């Protein structure tokens, strides 16, 4: 039972952070239970855990909703994340990435190249969900390579704000051309970052990641305004 609850918590958390649920949206136990193939009990317990994490809030009457945030909170959170990930990138470049995580970063670049190539062949329409997986793996490998528990904890904390996490790339309703533009820019940043890490250019790696977060902040501001 405990394993099932943890699995449910992680999946709902992933959906919230990815922006699959809008801020203020009420989550319905029965719908989630059917979606995840579980009974309502683990859903109810997961809601309690996610409320403690600050991702949900209890409604005055009954039930739970995704905790609301304002655009400034999101903007500030992404900027803080950029500062922290910039530090991670600098540490990796200065101390040298371990072979395993460096290979993961390179694999993500190759997967990104193939994804964008297929999109170009399809009129710049791409699989945003596939990019989300590639992006999540890339950022995770970067943090693991930095080998700093306090840094990882700090980034996990700031990433609890919906749409602020590096893995939050939900683009529902976005025009395909704009979606392609966002992802192409992000992929180029990843390529530049790996080059800086391989050359042991710590300051450049940090700058790239902070700029990467700034572009993400601008993209999400455009999404919220659309």
Long-range contacts (C-beta under 8 A, 24 or more apart in sequence): 1-42, 4-38, 4-42, 5-42, 5-45, 5-46, 5-49, 8-36, 8-38, 8-42, 8-43, 8-45, 8-46, 9-46, 9-49, 9-50, 11-36, 12-46, 12-47, 12-50, 13-50, 13-53, 13-55, 14-167, 16-50, 16-55, 16-56, 16-66, 16-162, 17-55, 17-159, 17-160, 17-162, 17-163, 17-164, 17-165, 17-167, 17-168, 18-132, 18-165, 18-167, 18-168, 18-169, 18-170, 19-162, 19-163, 19-168, 19-169, 19-170, 19-172, 20-170, 20-172, 21-66, 21-162, 22-66, 23-66, 23-67, 23-68, 23-69, 23-162, 24-65, 24-66, 24-68, 25-65, 25-66, 26-59, 26-63, 26-64, 26-65, 27-56, 27-63, 27-64, 27-65, 27-66, 28-63, 29-63, 53-160, 54-160, 55-160, 55-162, 66-162, 67-162, 69-161, 69-162, 69-163, 71-221, 71-224, 73-161, 74-161, 74-162, 74-163, 74-164, 74-217, 74-220, 74-224, 75-217, 75-221, 77-158, 77-161, 77-164, 78-164, 78-213, 78-216, 78-217, 78-220, 79-213, 79-214, 79-217, 80-158, 81-155, 81-158, 81-159, 81-164, 81-165, 81-166, 81-213, 82-209, 82-210, 82-211, 82-212, 82-213, 82-214, 82-216, 82-217, 83-210, 83-213, 84-151, 84-154, 84-155, 84-158, 85-139, 85-142, 85-143, 85-155, 85-166, 85-209, 85-210, 85-212, 85-213, 86-205, 86-206, 86-207, 86-209, 86-210, 86-213, 87-146, 87-151, 87-206, 88-142, 88-143, 88-145, 88-146, 88-148, 88-151, 88-155, 88-209, 89-142, 89-146, 89-193, 89-196, 89-197, 89-202, 89-205, 89-206, 89-208, 89-209, 90-202, 90-203, 90-205, 90-206, 91-146, 91-147, 91-148, 91-151, 91-202, 92-142, 92-145, 92-146, 92-197, 92-205, 93-196, 93-197, 93-199, 93-200, 93-201, 93-202, 93-204, 93-205, 93-206, 94-200, 94-202, 95-147, 96-200, 97-145, 97-197, 98-145, 101-141, 101-142, 101-144, 101-145, 102-145, 102-194, 102-197, 102-198, 104-137, 104-138, 104-141, 105-138, 105-141, 105-142, 105-145, 105-190, 105-194, 105-197, 106-194, 108-134, 108-135, 108-137, 108-138, 108-141, 108-190, 109-187, 109-190, 109-191, 109-194, 112-187, 112-190, 112-191, 113-187, 115-183, 116-180, 116-183, 116-184, 116-187, 119-180, 123-176, 124-176, 124-177, 124-180, 125-176, 125-180, 126-176, 126-179, 126-180, 126-183, 128-169, 128-170, 128-171, 128-179, 128-183, 131-169, 131-183, 132-167, 132-169, 132-170, 135-166, 135-167, 135-169, 135-186, 136-166, 136-167, 138-190, 139-166, 139-167, 142-193, 163-220, 166-216, 171-223, 173-226, 174-223, 174-226, 178-222, 182-219, 185-215, 186-212, 186-215, 186-216, 189-215
